[in-house]
């Protein structure tokens, strides 16, 4: 069975680096990435494949395929997920009707609690709740 993924290196600009299995967004400059500053943040780059504890060094970002991602709470299999907050964790999409939602993809495994690691099929898109 073939597995198709796309990983790309980006420079992490957060002062304390970044942990693995978190969603990152576009940084100030091309090639930069950072943790999101809000929930439902736009400019999603993908998910960190490993930790990078040092600022201004590269971290591999999964941009396509299936990624292991940290959940912020309960998530059902098949649920669309987006950024939960500034931690880079994901949640089930729950924005108010009419809100533009920045979707990372769809849960392939379930989560029952904050901190659980789930698999997400990356399918970046914007939708209206």
N, CA and C atoms as a LAMMPS dump frame, in Angstrom:
ITEM: TIMESTEP
0
ITEM: NUMBER OF ATOMS
387
ITEM: BOX BOUNDS ff ff ff
-5.0000000000000000e+02 5.0000000000000000e+02
-5.0000000000000000e+02 5.0000000000000000e+02
-5.0000000000000000e+02 5.0000000000000000e+02
ITEM: ATOMS id mol type element x y z
1 1 1 N 0.837 -1.17 0
2 1 2 C 0 0 0
3 1 3 C 0.883 1.235 0
4 2 1 N 0.619 2.152 -0.884
5 2 2 C 1.39 3.389 -0.971
6 2 3 C 0.838 4.435 -0.017
7 3 1 N 1.735 5.256 0.486
8 3 2 C 1.352 6.38 1.333
9 3 3 C 1.928 7.628 0.691
10 4 1 N 1.074 8.586 0.417
11 4 2 C 1.513 9.82 -0.211
12 4 3 C 1.459 10.941 0.809
13 5 1 N 2.611 11.546 1.057
14 5 2 C 2.709 12.644 2.002
15 5 3 C 3.571 13.739 1.39
16 6 1 N 3.462 14.926 1.951
17 6 2 C 4.318 16.031 1.551
18 6 3 C 4.753 16.752 2.815
19 7 1 N 6.035 16.705 3.101
20 7 2 C 6.614 17.424 4.225
21 7 3 C 7.548 18.491 3.669
22 8 1 N 7.571 19.641 4.34
23 8 2 C 8.457 20.729 3.924
24 8 3 C 9.057 21.351 5.179
25 9 1 N 10.305 21.792 5.09
26 9 2 C 10.975 22.431 6.221
27 9 3 C 10.642 23.918 6.26
28 10 1 N 10.306 24.403 7.451
29 10 2 C 10.071 25.825 7.704
30 10 3 C 10.863 26.228 8.938
31 11 1 N 11.219 27.503 9.03
32 11 2 C 11.917 28.036 10.199
33 11 3 C 10.877 28.428 11.247
34 12 1 N 10.989 27.853 12.459
35 12 2 C 10.055 28.18 13.534
36 12 3 C 10.516 29.471 14.211
37 13 1 N 9.618 30.446 14.323
38 13 2 C 9.998 31.755 14.863
39 13 3 C 9.567 31.971 16.311
40 14 1 N 8.831 31.025 16.892
41 14 2 C 8.44 31.166 18.298
42 14 3 C 9.683 31.071 19.181
43 15 1 N 9.759 31.914 20.213
44 15 2 C 10.946 31.998 21.068
45 15 3 C 11.3 30.673 21.735
46 16 1 N 10.298 29.858 22.049
47 16 2 C 10.557 28.579 22.719
48 16 3 C 10.454 27.397 21.766
49 17 1 N 10.469 27.658 20.471
50 17 2 C 10.364 26.579 19.5
51 17 3 C 8.947 26.047 19.429
52 18 1 N 8.812 24.751 19.09
53 18 2 C 7.489 24.149 18.929
54 18 3 C 7.58 22.65 19.203
55 19 1 N 6.511 22.099 19.742
56 19 2 C 6.424 20.649 19.952
57 19 3 C 5.938 19.973 18.682
58 20 1 N 6.042 18.657 18.647
59 20 2 C 5.51 17.907 17.522
60 20 3 C 3.997 17.783 17.613
61 21 1 N 3.352 17.443 16.505
62 21 2 C 1.91 17.177 16.424
63 21 3 C 1.047 18.406 16.698
64 22 1 N 1.534 19.584 16.28
65 22 2 C 0.775 20.824 16.44
66 22 3 C 0.621 21.523 15.092
67 23 1 N -0.472 22.267 14.947
68 23 2 C -0.723 23.026 13.72
69 23 3 C 0.05 24.341 13.787
70 24 1 N 0.702 24.688 12.686
71 24 2 C 1.405 25.966 12.591
72 24 3 C 0.857 26.758 11.41
73 25 1 N 1.068 28.071 11.492
74 25 2 C 0.599 28.979 10.447
75 25 3 C 1.789 29.738 9.856
76 26 1 N 1.528 30.443 8.774
77 26 2 C 2.562 31.225 8.093
78 26 3 C 3.136 32.272 9.035
79 27 1 N 4.445 32.401 9.053
80 27 2 C 5.113 33.43 9.834
81 27 3 C 5.173 34.738 9.058
82 28 1 N 5.933 35.687 9.567
83 28 2 C 6.042 37.009 8.953
84 28 3 C 6.685 36.957 7.578
85 29 1 N 7.705 36.143 7.417
86 29 2 C 8.453 36.078 6.16
87 29 3 C 8.237 34.739 5.463
88 30 1 N 8.451 34.691 4.151
89 30 2 C 8.371 33.409 3.449
90 30 3 C 9.349 32.408 4.083
91 31 1 N 8.895 31.179 4.283
92 31 2 C 9.74 30.157 4.891
93 31 3 C 9.669 30.106 6.399
94 32 1 N 8.943 31.059 7.016
95 32 2 C 8.772 31.085 8.466
96 32 3 C 7.461 30.413 8.85
97 33 1 N 7.42 29.82 10.041
98 33 2 C 6.167 29.318 10.6
99 33 3 C 6.128 29.663 12.078
100 34 1 N 4.917 29.651 12.628
101 34 2 C 4.726 29.967 14.042
102 34 3 C 3.44 29.318 14.524
103 35 1 N 3.283 29.246 15.837
104 35 2 C 2.025 28.782 16.404
105 35 3 C 0.954 29.835 16.127
106 36 1 N -0.306 29.434 16.032
107 36 2 C -1.372 30.396 15.751
108 36 3 C -1.554 31.381 16.903
109 37 1 N -2.097 32.558 16.597
110 37 2 C -2.349 33.574 17.621
111 37 3 C -3.803 33.578 18.074
112 38 1 N -4.638 32.751 17.441
113 38 2 C -6.057 32.674 17.78
114 38 3 C -6.63 31.345 17.309
115 39 1 N -7.804 30.988 17.801
116 39 2 C -8.481 29.808 17.265
117 39 3 C -9.009 30.137 15.875
118 40 1 N -9.232 29.114 15.063
119 40 2 C -9.731 29.268 13.693
120 40 3 C -8.829 30.189 12.868
121 41 1 N -7.535 30.169 13.152
122 41 2 C -6.588 31.029 12.435
123 41 3 C -6.466 30.602 10.975
124 42 1 N -6.22 31.576 10.119
125 42 2 C -5.993 31.303 8.705
126 42 3 C -4.518 31.104 8.424
127 43 1 N -4.176 31.003 7.158
128 43 2 C -2.792 30.82 6.708
129 43 3 C -2.152 29.566 7.298
130 44 1 N -2.942 28.487 7.405
131 44 2 C -2.427 27.227 7.939
132 44 3 C -1.384 26.656 6.98
133 45 1 N -0.227 26.292 7.527
134 45 2 C 0.813 25.636 6.729
135 45 3 C 0.717 24.122 6.831
136 46 1 N 0.364 23.61 8.009
137 46 2 C 0.294 22.169 8.217
138 46 3 C 0.575 21.817 9.66
139 47 1 N 1.137 20.614 9.874
140 47 2 C 1.324 20.054 11.211
141 47 3 C 2.793 19.69 11.422
142 48 1 N 3.328 20.036 12.593
143 48 2 C 4.719 19.698 12.895
144 48 3 C 4.878 18.183 13.009
145 49 1 N 5.888 17.653 12.331
146 49 2 C 6.155 16.216 12.332
147 49 3 C 6.988 15.826 13.555
148 50 1 N 7.772 16.754 14.053
149 50 2 C 8.641 16.515 15.213
150 50 3 C 8.773 17.818 15.992
151 51 1 N 9.367 17.754 17.153
152 51 2 C 9.609 18.952 17.957
153 51 3 C 10.858 19.673 17.46
154 52 1 N 10.863 20.991 17.621
155 52 2 C 12.054 21.803 17.379
156 52 3 C 12.096 22.816 18.522
157 53 1 N 12.882 22.552 19.571
158 53 2 C 12.876 23.416 20.748
159 53 3 C 13.619 24.745 20.578
160 54 1 N 14.316 24.915 19.464
161 54 2 C 15.127 26.116 19.275
162 54 3 C 14.525 27.054 18.234
163 55 1 N 14.45 28.328 18.59
164 55 2 C 13.933 29.346 17.675
165 55 3 C 14.856 29.506 16.469
166 56 1 N 14.26 29.809 15.328
167 56 2 C 14.959 30.101 14.068
168 56 3 C 15.685 28.909 13.455
169 57 1 N 15.314 27.69 13.874
170 57 2 C 15.808 26.488 13.214
171 57 3 C 14.639 25.811 12.512
172 58 1 N 14.943 24.9 11.611
173 58 2 C 13.894 24.279 10.802
174 58 3 C 13.157 23.166 11.531
175 59 1 N 11.888 23.028 11.154
176 59 2 C 11.028 21.95 11.619
177 59 3 C 10.281 21.421 10.397
178 60 1 N 10.084 20.104 10.328
179 60 2 C 9.346 19.508 9.209
180 60 3 C 7.851 19.693 9.434
181 61 1 N 7.175 20.189 8.407
182 61 2 C 5.736 20.432 8.457
183 61 3 C 5.048 19.511 7.46
184 62 1 N 4.088 18.711 7.942
185 62 2 C 3.286 17.858 7.058
186 62 3 C 2.222 18.737 6.415
187 63 1 N 2.287 18.845 5.086
188 63 2 C 1.376 19.696 4.328
189 63 3 C 0.286 18.908 3.612
190 64 1 N 0.526 17.636 3.381
191 64 2 C -0.451 16.786 2.696
192 64 3 C -0.284 15.365 3.205
193 65 1 N -1.38 14.635 3.242
194 65 2 C -1.356 13.26 3.717
195 65 3 C -2.085 13.143 5.037
196 66 1 N -1.633 12.218 5.868
197 66 2 C -2.222 12.008 7.188
198 66 3 C -1.185 12.379 8.233
199 67 1 N -1.6 13.21 9.188
200 67 2 C -0.688 13.694 10.226
201 67 3 C -1.207 13.332 11.607
202 68 1 N -0.274 13.12 12.524
203 68 2 C -0.619 12.944 13.933
204 68 3 C -0.713 14.34 14.542
205 69 1 N -1.877 14.635 15.155
206 69 2 C -2.154 15.979 15.659
207 69 3 C -2.683 15.882 17.089
208 70 1 N -2.348 16.859 17.912
209 70 2 C -2.83 16.903 19.288
210 70 3 C -4.229 17.512 19.335
211 71 1 N -5.151 16.806 19.976
212 71 2 C -6.534 17.276 20.115
213 71 3 C -6.692 18.104 21.388
214 72 1 N -7.654 19.032 21.368
215 72 2 C -7.929 19.848 22.555
216 72 3 C -9.107 19.311 23.36
217 73 1 N -9.727 18.24 22.875
218 73 2 C -10.877 17.651 23.555
219 73 3 C -11.42 16.509 22.726
220 74 1 N -12.655 16.128 23.002
221 74 2 C -13.279 15.016 22.285
222 74 3 C -13.506 15.36 20.815
223 75 1 N -13.133 14.433 19.929
224 75 2 C -13.323 14.577 18.482
225 75 3 C -13.744 13.216 17.949
226 76 1 N -14.8 13.196 17.149
227 76 2 C -15.297 11.944 16.568
228 76 3 C -14.595 11.648 15.249
229 77 1 N -14.521 10.381 14.892
230 77 2 C -13.974 9.981 13.595
231 77 3 C -14.802 10.638 12.491
232 78 1 N -14.124 11.219 11.508
233 78 2 C -14.786 11.863 10.383
234 78 3 C -15.101 13.327 10.587
235 79 1 N -14.943 13.824 11.812
236 79 2 C -15.264 15.224 12.094
237 79 3 C -14.268 16.16 11.422
238 80 1 N -14.757 17.271 10.839
239 80 2 C -13.837 18.285 10.334
240 80 3 C -13.208 19.008 11.529
241 81 1 N -11.909 19.31 11.439
242 81 2 C -11.207 19.943 12.555
243 81 3 C -10.518 21.226 12.109
244 82 1 N -10.362 22.133 13.081
245 82 2 C -9.624 23.369 12.847
246 82 3 C -8.821 23.714 14.098
247 83 1 N -8.123 24.823 14.054
248 83 2 C -7.247 25.233 15.153
249 83 3 C -8.083 25.606 16.374
250 84 1 N -7.707 25.038 17.535
251 84 2 C -8.46 25.253 18.77
252 84 3 C -8.042 26.518 19.513
253 85 1 N -6.832 26.979 19.322
254 85 2 C -6.35 28.15 20.052
255 85 3 C -4.88 28.371 19.784
256 86 1 N -4.227 29.091 20.667
257 86 2 C -2.83 29.466 20.457
258 86 3 C -1.85 28.321 20.685
259 87 1 N -2.335 27.184 21.18
260 87 2 C -1.459 26.034 21.431
261 87 3 C -1.139 25.251 20.168
262 88 1 N -1.963 25.41 19.11
263 88 2 C -1.783 24.631 17.89
264 88 3 C -2.519 23.305 17.904
265 89 1 N -3.298 23.044 18.962
266 89 2 C -4.117 21.832 19.008
267 89 3 C -5.326 22.005 18.089
268 90 1 N -6.047 20.9 17.834
269 90 2 C -7.238 20.973 16.984
270 90 3 C -8.492 20.626 17.77
271 91 1 N -9.627 21.069 17.219
272 91 2 C -10.942 20.807 17.793
273 91 3 C -11.914 20.518 16.663
274 92 1 N -13.064 19.956 17.013
275 92 2 C -14.135 19.812 16.043
276 92 3 C -14.645 21.204 15.694
277 93 1 N -14.908 21.453 14.428
278 93 2 C -15.424 22.754 14.007
279 93 3 C -16.724 23.041 14.746
280 94 1 N -16.78 24.212 15.406
281 94 2 C -17.947 24.562 16.216
282 94 3 C -18.274 26.051 16.142
283 95 1 N -17.811 26.726 15.102
284 95 2 C -18.038 28.159 14.98
285 95 3 C -19.515 28.466 14.708
286 96 1 N -19.91 29.695 15
287 96 2 C -21.292 30.135 14.796
288 96 3 C -21.65 30.127 13.313
289 97 1 N -22.916 29.918 13.034
290 97 2 C -23.413 29.919 11.659
291 97 3 C -23.017 31.218 10.962
292 98 1 N -22.517 31.091 9.746
293 98 2 C -22.103 32.243 8.961
294 98 3 C -20.634 32.604 9.102
295 99 1 N -19.937 31.99 10.061
296 99 2 C -18.513 32.259 10.28
297 99 3 C -17.674 31.535 9.237
298 100 1 N -16.651 32.215 8.708
299 100 2 C -15.68 31.558 7.827
300 100 3 C -14.796 30.67 8.689
301 101 1 N -14.683 29.413 8.303
302 101 2 C -13.922 28.435 9.076
303 101 3 C -12.723 27.963 8.259
304 102 1 N -11.552 27.978 8.89
305 102 2 C -10.317 27.494 8.275
306 102 3 C -10.13 26.042 8.698
307 103 1 N -10.442 25.114 7.823
308 103 2 C -10.437 23.689 8.158
309 103 3 C -9.085 23.055 7.824
310 104 1 N -8.495 22.348 8.796
311 104 2 C -7.255 21.605 8.565
312 104 3 C -7.533 20.323 7.802
313 105 1 N -8.617 19.626 8.164
314 105 2 C -8.934 18.357 7.525
315 105 3 C -9.954 17.588 8.331
316 106 1 N -9.868 16.243 8.26
317 106 2 C -10.878 15.38 8.859
318 106 3 C -10.226 14.322 9.75
319 107 1 N -10.813 14.117 10.938
320 107 2 C -10.277 13.15 11.901
321 107 3 C -10.409 11.731 11.372
322 108 1 N -9.304 10.999 11.371
323 108 2 C -9.306 9.586 10.971
324 108 3 C -9.385 8.674 12.19
325 109 1 N -9.031 9.21 13.35
326 109 2 C -9.172 8.486 14.612
327 109 3 C -9.836 9.428 15.611
328 110 1 N -10.376 8.868 16.688
329 110 2 C -11.121 9.664 17.663
330 110 3 C -10.248 10.105 18.831
331 111 1 N -10.696 11.172 19.476
332 111 2 C -10.081 11.674 20.7
333 111 3 C -11.155 11.721 21.775
334 112 1 N -10.764 11.458 23.014
335 112 2 C -11.722 11.567 24.114
336 112 3 C -11.342 12.652 25.116
337 113 1 N -10.118 13.179 25.011
338 113 2 C -9.667 14.16 26
339 113 3 C -8.606 15.092 25.422
340 114 1 N -8.422 16.214 26.094
341 114 2 C -7.374 17.17 25.741
342 114 3 C -6.018 16.472 25.811
343 115 1 N -5.207 16.663 24.784
344 115 2 C -3.869 16.078 24.761
345 115 3 C -3.767 14.763 24.025
346 116 1 N -4.913 14.153 23.675
347 116 2 C -4.88 12.919 22.879
348 116 3 C -4.269 13.205 21.512
349 117 1 N -3.54 12.251 20.983
350 117 2 C -2.986 12.361 19.636
351 117 3 C -3.909 11.601 18.687
352 118 1 N -4.372 12.29 17.636
353 118 2 C -5.241 11.664 16.641
354 118 3 C -4.596 11.767 15.27
355 119 1 N -5.103 10.979 14.335
356 119 2 C -4.665 11.091 12.948
357 119 3 C -5.679 11.931 12.189
358 120 1 N -5.172 12.88 11.409
359 120 2 C -6.025 13.77 10.621
360 120 3 C -5.608 13.692 9.163
361 121 1 N -6.588 13.475 8.29
362 121 2 C -6.359 13.558 6.849
363 121 3 C -6.352 15.036 6.508
364 122 1 N -5.207 15.541 6.06
365 122 2 C -5.082 16.969 5.771
366 122 3 C -5.803 17.295 4.469
367 123 1 N -6.769 18.193 4.578
368 123 2 C -7.539 18.676 3.428
369 123 3 C -7.844 20.151 3.692
370 124 1 N -6.809 20.982 3.553
371 124 2 C -6.953 22.403 3.866
372 124 3 C -8.023 23.042 2.99
373 125 1 N -8.977 23.724 3.637
374 125 2 C -10.001 24.459 2.9
375 125 3 C -10.703 25.441 3.828
376 126 1 N -11.385 26.404 3.212
377 126 2 C -12.194 27.359 3.956
378 126 3 C -13.654 27.038 3.684
379 127 1 N -14.472 27.084 4.722
380 127 2 C -15.907 26.821 4.572
381 127 3 C -16.674 27.81 5.436
382 128 1 N -17.955 27.927 5.19
383 128 2 C -18.817 28.762 6.011
384 128 3 C -19.625 27.861 6.928
385 129 1 N -19.578 28.162 8.224
386 129 2 C -20.298 27.339 9.217
387 129 3 C -21.8 27.502 9.055
